[in-house]
């Protein structure tokens, strides 16, 4: 699975732009993963948006993940679900999801990360890696040392989320992260496609540098 540029929708930060249009523009800029995140809409509206995003992501072979709501993810035939610490257990989600269903888990410490791995998560996201204004309840940034330790000690991919952008993406990739999950760095920008493209290109360059160094 490729998680390099993982874009999370947020209609408020996008000044009311619908999630499906956010997804369309981010994919045009090279997003590898789209996560539907909407804490305000009712289930029927989420499913409607999710099914529209599913059509686009399937056409462009982009992974589609739904935040928190396993029921919505299954109703949309999404590729997976992203769970918080207070959501359904990853092991239960695994039992309910179809074969190949992707389960991601937000973690805030090594203990949570190891537990998520044991319970069958396909990836974890260190949240928040840096301080962020996109999620008011995220708390202070947990930092690159913890991100690096998780990347070294876990056997599943680790994604950085929270405060990630052009100014620190090199450090994130150098720490070993499998990808960067972003909201403001793409969704809140005047040109979502251009913002996604610039960040995706920077990630690719960082990966190339890291690969070259490994052969030295």
C-alpha positions as CSV (number, residue, x, y, z in Angstrom):
1,X,0.0,0.0,0.0
2,X,1.2,3.5,-0.8
3,X,0.4,6.1,1.8
4,X,2.8,8.9,0.7
5,X,0.3,11.8,0.5
6,X,-2.8,11.0,2.6
7,X,-5.3,13.9,2.3
8,X,-8.1,14.2,4.8
9,X,-11.3,16.1,3.9
10,X,-12.6,19.0,5.9
11,X,-15.4,21.1,4.4
12,X,-15.0,23.8,7.1
13,X,-11.3,24.4,6.3
14,X,-12.1,24.3,2.6
15,X,-14.6,27.1,3.1
16,X,-17.7,24.9,2.4
17,X,-16.3,23.0,-0.6
18,X,-18.0,19.6,-0.6
19,X,-15.8,16.6,0.4
20,X,-16.2,15.0,-3.0
21,X,-14.8,18.1,-4.7
22,X,-12.0,18.3,-2.2
23,X,-11.2,14.6,-3.0
24,X,-11.4,15.3,-6.8
25,X,-8.9,18.2,-6.6
26,X,-6.5,16.5,-4.2
27,X,-6.4,13.4,-6.5
28,X,-5.7,15.7,-9.4
29,X,-2.7,16.9,-7.5
30,X,-1.4,13.3,-6.8
31,X,-3.0,12.2,-3.5
32,X,-2.4,8.5,-2.8
33,X,-5.1,8.3,-0.1
34,X,-8.3,10.2,0.5
35,X,-9.9,10.0,4.0
36,X,-13.5,11.2,4.3
37,X,-13.6,13.0,7.7
38,X,-16.8,14.8,8.6
39,X,-17.9,15.1,12.2
40,X,-21.0,17.1,11.5
41,X,-23.1,15.4,8.8
42,X,-25.7,12.8,9.4
43,X,-25.1,9.2,8.3
44,X,-27.2,9.4,5.1
45,X,-25.2,12.5,3.9
46,X,-21.9,10.8,4.8
47,X,-22.8,7.7,2.9
48,X,-23.9,9.8,-0.1
49,X,-20.6,11.7,-0.1
50,X,-18.6,8.5,0.5
51,X,-20.2,6.7,-2.5
52,X,-19.4,9.7,-4.7
53,X,-15.8,9.7,-3.5
54,X,-15.6,5.9,-4.0
55,X,-16.4,6.4,-7.7
56,X,-13.6,8.9,-8.1
57,X,-11.0,7.0,-6.1
58,X,-11.7,3.8,-7.9
59,X,-11.3,5.5,-11.3
60,X,-7.9,6.9,-10.3
61,X,-6.8,3.9,-8.2
62,X,-6.5,5.9,-5.1
63,X,-7.2,4.4,-1.6
64,X,-10.4,5.6,0.1
65,X,-10.6,5.5,3.9
66,X,-13.5,6.7,6.1
67,X,-12.7,8.3,9.4
68,X,-14.2,6.7,12.6
69,X,-17.4,5.3,11.0
70,X,-17.0,1.6,10.2
71,X,-20.7,1.5,9.2
72,X,-20.2,4.3,6.7
73,X,-17.0,2.7,5.3
74,X,-18.8,-0.6,4.7
75,X,-21.8,1.1,3.2
76,X,-19.6,3.0,0.7
77,X,-17.4,0.0,-0.1
78,X,-14.4,2.0,1.1
79,X,-11.0,0.5,1.1
80,X,-10.8,0.9,4.9
81,X,-11.5,2.8,8.1
82,X,-9.4,5.0,10.3
83,X,-10.1,4.6,14.0
84,X,-9.4,6.7,17.1
85,X,-8.7,5.3,20.5
86,X,-12.3,5.6,21.5
87,X,-13.7,3.9,18.4
88,X,-14.4,0.3,17.7
89,X,-11.6,-2.1,18.5
90,X,-9.4,-2.9,15.4
91,X,-9.9,-6.6,15.9
92,X,-13.7,-6.3,15.8
93,X,-13.4,-4.1,12.8
94,X,-11.3,-6.8,11.1
95,X,-14.1,-9.3,11.8
96,X,-16.7,-7.1,10.3
97,X,-14.8,-5.8,7.3
98,X,-14.4,-7.7,4.0
99,X,-11.2,-9.4,3.0
100,X,-8.4,-6.9,2.4
101,X,-10.1,-4.2,4.4
102,X,-7.6,-1.6,5.6
103,X,-7.6,-0.6,9.3
104,X,-5.7,2.4,10.5
105,X,-5.5,3.6,14.1
106,X,-4.5,7.0,15.6
107,X,-2.0,6.5,18.4
108,X,-0.3,8.9,20.8
109,X,2.3,6.7,22.5
110,X,4.3,3.6,21.9
111,X,2.0,1.5,24.0
112,X,-1.0,2.4,21.9
113,X,1.0,1.8,18.7
114,X,2.1,-1.7,19.8
115,X,-1.5,-2.6,20.9
116,X,-2.9,-1.5,17.6
117,X,-0.3,-3.6,15.8
118,X,-1.2,-6.6,18.0
119,X,-4.9,-6.1,17.3
120,X,-4.5,-6.2,13.6
121,X,-4.1,-2.6,12.4
122,X,-2.6,-2.2,8.9
123,X,-1.0,1.1,9.8
124,X,-0.9,3.6,12.7
125,X,-0.8,7.4,12.6
126,X,1.1,9.3,15.2
127,X,-1.4,12.0,16.2
128,X,-0.5,14.8,16.4
129,X,3.1,14.6,15.2
130,X,3.4,18.4,15.4
131,X,1.0,20.9,17.0
132,X,-1.9,21.7,14.8
133,X,-4.9,24.0,14.6
134,X,-6.9,21.6,12.3
135,X,-8.1,19.5,15.2
136,X,-8.9,21.5,18.3
137,X,-8.7,18.5,20.7
138,X,-5.4,17.1,19.3
139,X,-3.1,18.4,22.1
140,X,0.6,19.3,21.8
141,X,2.8,17.8,19.1
142,X,4.4,14.5,20.1
143,X,7.5,15.0,18.0
144,X,9.9,13.4,15.6
145,X,11.8,11.3,18.1
146,X,8.6,9.3,18.9
147,X,7.8,9.1,15.2
148,X,11.3,7.7,14.5
149,X,11.1,5.2,17.3
150,X,7.7,3.9,16.0
151,X,9.0,3.6,12.5
152,X,12.0,1.6,13.8
153,X,10.1,-0.6,16.2
154,X,6.9,-1.5,14.5
155,X,6.4,-3.9,11.6
156,X,3.5,-1.9,10.1
157,X,3.6,1.5,8.4
158,X,3.6,4.6,10.5
159,X,2.1,7.8,9.2
160,X,2.7,11.3,10.5
161,X,-0.5,13.4,11.1
162,X,-1.0,16.8,12.6
163,X,0.9,19.9,11.7
164,X,2.7,18.3,8.7
165,X,3.4,20.6,5.7
166,X,6.1,21.8,3.4
167,X,8.2,23.2,6.2
168,X,8.7,19.8,7.9
169,X,7.9,17.1,5.4
170,X,11.7,16.3,4.9
171,X,12.1,15.6,8.6
172,X,9.0,13.3,8.5
173,X,10.2,11.3,5.6
174,X,13.8,11.1,7.0
175,X,12.3,9.7,10.3
176,X,11.0,6.8,8.3
177,X,7.3,7.7,8.0
178,X,5.4,5.8,5.4
179,X,3.4,8.9,4.6
180,X,2.1,12.2,5.6
181,X,-1.6,12.7,6.5
182,X,-2.6,16.3,5.9
183,X,-5.6,18.6,6.2
184,X,-4.6,22.3,6.3
185,X,-1.5,21.9,4.2
186,X,-3.7,20.9,1.2
187,X,-7.4,21.4,2.0
188,X,-7.2,24.9,3.4
189,X,-5.1,26.2,0.5
190,X,-6.6,28.5,-2.2
191,X,-5.6,25.9,-4.9
192,X,-6.0,22.4,-3.5
193,X,-4.6,20.7,-6.6
194,X,-1.5,22.8,-6.7
195,X,-0.9,22.4,-2.9
196,X,-1.3,18.6,-3.2
197,X,1.0,18.5,-6.2
198,X,3.7,20.6,-4.5
199,X,3.7,18.4,-1.4
200,X,3.6,15.2,-3.4
201,X,6.6,16.3,-5.4
202,X,8.5,17.2,-2.2
203,X,7.7,13.8,-0.7
204,X,9.0,12.1,-3.8
205,X,12.2,14.1,-3.7
206,X,12.7,13.3,0.0
207,X,12.2,9.6,-0.7
208,X,14.7,9.7,-3.5
209,X,17.3,11.3,-1.3
210,X,16.6,8.8,1.5
211,X,16.9,5.9,-0.9
212,X,20.2,7.2,-2.4
213,X,21.7,7.6,1.1
214,X,20.8,4.0,2.0
215,X,23.0,2.8,-0.9
216,X,26.1,4.9,0.2
